[in-house]
Amino acid sequence: MLLSTLTPKVLQLCISTILSILSTVWFWTRGACRRKVDPLPDNSPQDPNATTPTSVNYHFTRKCNYKCGFCFHTAKTSFVLPLEEAKRGLQLLKDAGMEKINFSGGEPFLHDKGDFLGKLVQFCKVDLQLPSVSIVSNGSMIREGWFQKYGNYLDILAVSCDSFDEETNQLIGRAQGRKSHIENLYKIRGWCQQYKVAFKINSVINTFNVHEDMTEQINQLNPVRWKVFQCLLIDGENAGEAALREAERFVIEEQQFQEFLDRHRGVPCLVPESNEKMRNSYLILDEYMRFLDCREGRKDPSRSILDVGVKEAILFSGFDEKMFLKRGGKYVWSKADMKLDW
């Protein structure tokens, strides 16, 4: 049929149809493939049994300057999300009910000399207004200038320290060259006091430090919490053929772990976590913002929350909310509520 024989109304309808088809093709070739479209809002009634991501651990980088032999989140990739994409994911988590975010790695201060991390911390406290923003670090890359710029936005800084004997830290791999990990720990403790950031210590108990008595040093440093973990094996990370670490030689028995806890029962800030408590009681996001399911002793990723949203991805997280509460996962985690003597 020639265009000249069409009535104006029919011609207008044809043109409208063609433009609609072209618009759809443009969307899928220019928009969806670039992953810039947020998941559609879910207007369905809330499922009372749905998991709320109250506390999330975001391991945005796997790169690290230490070589801890038992590390269970190793440098299998150097990928880090662009800043705006990471912020978009954090906004999705806040909208889904997140109250606390913990940034970890790898070593989170390594990327962009800590500035990337600082911008995320500031975004979560100022823009998202989260009650608690925290970091876990080995402490080696932290500088006072970071506290001056971003310390006001940070609630808790946890520094990992497995021993107060330098040689033991060297054996574990919790070191870079011959620099003193312990001296750095005390220096950071002073900065936390000066810039009003709650100070926390994490220790992994293993064959090299299980007989150590850390009571005096922990009491002297006086952290708000001392998290004591039993060394955990994760297939593909620190155990198995595809692993970058061989942590079998670091593993201790339940009885040995309990003896360590008994030795330190007088430390008031001690928070113990056995393998049973630890394995499934954390909501962990990897560098692609995928939840990691550790129920089978390995890390099975969900689809990214950036692609399918939080509600869909969290179904594949393997998260045990009852164990999360049992191990004391929810506590006074905002520095404004801690009433600390700065």
LINURUR-V31640 format. One record per residue. N is the residue number from 1. RES is the residue in three letters. OMEGA is omega as a letter, one per 30 degrees, with the letter a starting at -180 (* if undefined). Layout:
<<N/RES/OMEGA> <N/RES/OMEGA>>
This chain:
<<1/MET/l> <2/LEU/a> <3/LEU/a> <4/SER/a> <5/THR/a> <6/LEU/l> <7/THR/l> <8/PRO/a> <9/LYS/l> <10/VAL/l> <11/LEU/l> <12/GLN/l> <13/LEU/l> <14/CYS/a> <15/ILE/l> <16/SER/l> <17/THR/a> <18/ILE/l> <19/LEU/l> <20/SER/l> <21/ILE/a> <22/LEU/l> <23/SER/l> <24/THR/l> <25/VAL/l> <26/TRP/a> <27/PHE/a> <28/TRP/a> <29/THR/a> <30/ARG/a> <31/GLY/a> <32/ALA/a> <33/CYS/l> <34/ARG/l> <35/ARG/l> <36/LYS/a> <37/VAL/l> <38/ASP/l> <39/PRO/l> <40/LEU/l> <41/PRO/a> <42/ASP/a> <43/ASN/l> <44/SER/l> <45/PRO/a> <46/GLN/l> <47/ASP/a> <48/PRO/l> <49/ASN/a> <50/ALA/a> <51/THR/l> <52/THR/a> <53/PRO/a> <54/THR/a> <55/SER/a> <56/VAL/l> <57/ASN/a> <58/TYR/l> <59/HIS/a> <60/PHE/l> <61/THR/l> <62/ARG/a> <63/LYS/a> <64/CYS/l> <65/ASN/l> <66/TYR/a> <67/LYS/l> <68/CYS/a> <69/GLY/a> <70/PHE/a> <71/CYS/a> <72/PHE/l> <73/HIS/a> <74/THR/a> <75/ALA/l> <76/LYS/l> <77/THR/l> <78/SER/a> <79/PHE/l> <80/VAL/l> <81/LEU/l> <82/PRO/a> <83/LEU/a> <84/GLU/l> <85/GLU/l> <86/ALA/l> <87/LYS/l> <88/ARG/l> <89/GLY/l> <90/LEU/l> <91/GLN/l> <92/LEU/l> <93/LEU/l> <94/LYS/l> <95/ASP/a> <96/ALA/l> <97/GLY/a> <98/MET/l> <99/GLU/a> <100/LYS/l> <101/ILE/l> <102/ASN/l> <103/PHE/a> <104/SER/a> <105/GLY/g> <106/GLY/l> <107/GLU/a> <108/PRO/l> <109/PHE/a> <110/LEU/a> <111/HIS/l> <112/ASP/l> <113/LYS/l> <114/GLY/a> <115/ASP/l> <116/PHE/l> <117/LEU/a> <118/GLY/l> <119/LYS/l> <120/LEU/l> <121/VAL/a> <122/GLN/l> <123/PHE/a> <124/CYS/a> <125/LYS/a> <126/VAL/a> <127/ASP/a> <128/LEU/l> <129/GLN/l> <130/LEU/l> <131/PRO/a> <132/SER/l> <133/VAL/a> <134/SER/a> <135/ILE/l> <136/VAL/a> <137/SER/l> <138/ASN/l> <139/GLY/a> <140/SER/a> <141/MET/a> <142/ILE/l> <143/ARG/a> <144/GLU/l> <145/GLY/l> <146/TRP/l> <147/PHE/a> <148/GLN/a> <149/LYS/a> <150/TYR/a> <151/GLY/a> <152/ASN/a> <153/TYR/a> <154/LEU/l> <155/ASP/a> <156/ILE/l> <157/LEU/l> <158/ALA/l> <159/VAL/a> <160/SER/l> <161/CYS/a> <162/ASP/a> <163/SER/l> <164/PHE/l> <165/ASP/a> <166/GLU/a> <167/GLU/l> <168/THR/l> <169/ASN/l> <170/GLN/l> <171/LEU/a> <172/ILE/a> <173/GLY/l> <174/ARG/a> <175/ALA/l> <176/GLN/a> <177/GLY/a> <178/ARG/l> <179/LYS/a> <180/SER/l> <181/HIS/a> <182/ILE/l> <183/GLU/l> <184/ASN/l> <185/LEU/l> <186/TYR/l> <187/LYS/l> <188/ILE/l> <189/ARG/l> <190/GLY/l> <191/TRP/l> <192/CYS/l> <193/GLN/a> <194/GLN/a> <195/TYR/l> <196/LYS/l> <197/VAL/l> <198/ALA/a> <199/PHE/a> <200/LYS/l> <201/ILE/l> <202/ASN/l> <203/SER/l> <204/VAL/a> <205/ILE/a> <206/ASN/a> <207/THR/a> <208/PHE/a> <209/ASN/a> <210/VAL/a> <211/HIS/a> <212/GLU/l> <213/ASP/a> <214/MET/a> <215/THR/a> <216/GLU/a> <217/GLN/l> <218/ILE/l> <219/ASN/l> <220/GLN/l> <221/LEU/l> <222/ASN/l> <223/PRO/l> <224/VAL/l> <225/ARG/l> <226/TRP/a> <227/LYS/a> <228/VAL/a> <229/PHE/l> <230/GLN/a> <231/CYS/a> <232/LEU/l> <233/LEU/l> <234/ILE/a> <235/ASP/a> <236/GLY/l> <237/GLU/l> <238/ASN/l> <239/ALA/l> <240/GLY/a> <241/GLU/a> <242/ALA/a> <243/ALA/l> <244/LEU/l> <245/ARG/l> <246/GLU/a> <247/ALA/a> <248/GLU/a> <249/ARG/l> <250/PHE/a> <251/VAL/l> <252/ILE/l> <253/GLU/l> <254/GLU/a> <255/GLN/l> <256/GLN/l> <257/PHE/a> <258/GLN/l> <259/GLU/l> <260/PHE/l> <261/LEU/l> <262/ASP/a> <263/ARG/a> <264/HIS/a> <265/ARG/l> <266/GLY/l> <267/VAL/a> <268/PRO/a> <269/CYS/a> <270/LEU/l> <271/VAL/a> <272/PRO/l> <273/GLU/l> <274/SER/l> <275/ASN/a> <276/GLU/a> <277/LYS/a> <278/MET/a> <279/ARG/a> <280/ASN/a> <281/SER/l> <282/TYR/l> <283/LEU/a> <284/ILE/l> <285/LEU/l> <286/ASP/a> <287/GLU/l> <288/TYR/a> <289/MET/l> <290/ARG/l> <291/PHE/a> <292/LEU/l> <293/ASP/a> <294/CYS/a> <295/ARG/a> <296/GLU/l> <297/GLY/l> <298/ARG/a> <299/LYS/l> <300/ASP/a> <301/PRO/l> <302/SER/l> <303/ARG/a> <304/SER/l> <305/ILE/l> <306/LEU/a> <307/ASP/a> <308/VAL/a> <309/GLY/a> <310/VAL/a> <311/LYS/a> <312/GLU/a> <313/ALA/a> <314/ILE/l> <315/LEU/a> <316/PHE/a> <317/SER/a> <318/GLY/a> <319/PHE/l> <320/ASP/a> <321/GLU/l> <322/LYS/l> <323/MET/l> <324/PHE/l> <325/LEU/a> <326/LYS/a> <327/ARG/l> <328/GLY/a> <329/GLY/l> <330/LYS/a> <331/TYR/l> <332/VAL/a> <333/TRP/l> <334/SER/a> <335/LYS/l> <336/ALA/a> <337/ASP/a> <338/MET/a> <339/LYS/a> <340/LEU/l> <341/ASP/a> <342/TRP/*>>
